[in-house]
Amino acid sequence: MHICQVPYRELFDSILSYQGTNLYSDILHPWSANAMSIKAWLSNFSIRRGSPIPEASIEDLWQLYALSRVNDLLLLRLRCGDTEIDTSGAEITSRNYLNFMRSLGFKVVTPTEFSPFYHEIVKVIQDEQQHTEITVASTLWDCLMIGNMMFSRAGTCVTGGIANIKKLIAEESTLYWTYSRKNRRCQDLSYGWGSNSQWRTSFRRDHKIDDVIYYNVDGKNDLSLGQCEKAESDDLEFQERIELVKHRCFITVDKPHDDLFPYNDRYCEAIQRGCIK
C-alpha cells in the first residue's frame, strides 16, 4: 500500500468494522469534512484535459483504486429499493450514499439510454422478442463521474432480446475490474496479492470525451484498430474481447469466464444521437 492510499484504507477499515446504525453520521460525514486535501485533488483531477485522454500518474490510479474499494464496500451496504436484492445488514441509504460521494466532488449522471459505459448489469428481464434492444428497466444505484471519467457505473435491471443479451450469462459471468459485488463472482488485478500489496492496483479509466467513449484507456492492446495481440491465457474471438472490455463481463458469450485476463485490452467507439454507434 502506498502512503497516498492510507486515508482510504483507514476509511475502508472503519466501515468494515462499524457496528452502529448510522454509518453516514458516525463515519462518512466526519471523514468527508476532514478530507480537504482529497477533495482538492479530485477537483484538480476532474478538470484535467489531454490529447484526448487526460494524463494520470500511477499514484493517481492507486488513489482512485483505493477510493473505488471504499465505494464497492458502500454498495455492499447500500439499502436497495429492489426487494429481490439481498439487503440484510444494509447500513446506508441511497440518499446518504450520494450525499457522501457528492461531497467529495463526484457528479451523479442519469443517462436515458442503455450504454455499457454508464450501466452495470445486475439483473436481466429476458424479452420474448429475440432482437429487442437492451433498455434500462430500473436503477439499483446511481452512476458517478469525476469530470469526463467514469468512476462508478449505475447498477441496473435491464430488458433485452436473447440475440443481444442472455440472462444467465449477463447475471452470472465474472465481473472484471471489480473487487466485490453482492451475489456475483468478481475479479480485479488485486486478487492473489497480500492484504497490503493488493491496494497497489491501478484503477480502470473509462472516459467520455466529446462524442467518443474510451474504454480502459491504459490498456496496451487497442481493439479499435481491428487487430491486436492474442490475449493472455484465453481463446476469445475478437468480438468477444470487445464485449468483455465494454461490459466488464460477458452478456452473450457462453464460454468459461472465471480465469481470463482482459486487463490489457482497450477500445473506443463513437456516439451518435445519444446511442453508441
Secondary structure, DSSP 4 states (H G I P E B T S, - for coil): --GGGHHHHHHHHHHHH--SS-HIIIIIHHHHHT-HHHHHHHHHHHT---SSSPP--HHHHHHHHHHHHHHHHHHHTB--S-TTS--TT--B-HHHHHHHHHHHT-EEE--SS--TTTEEEEEEEE-SSTTPPPEEEEEEE-EEEETTEEEEPEEEEEEE-TTT--HHHHHHS-EES-S-BTTB-EE-TTTTS-TTGGG--PPP-EEEETTEEEESTT-SEEGGGS--PPPTT----HHHHHHHHHHSS-SS--S--SS---TTEEEEEEEETTEE-
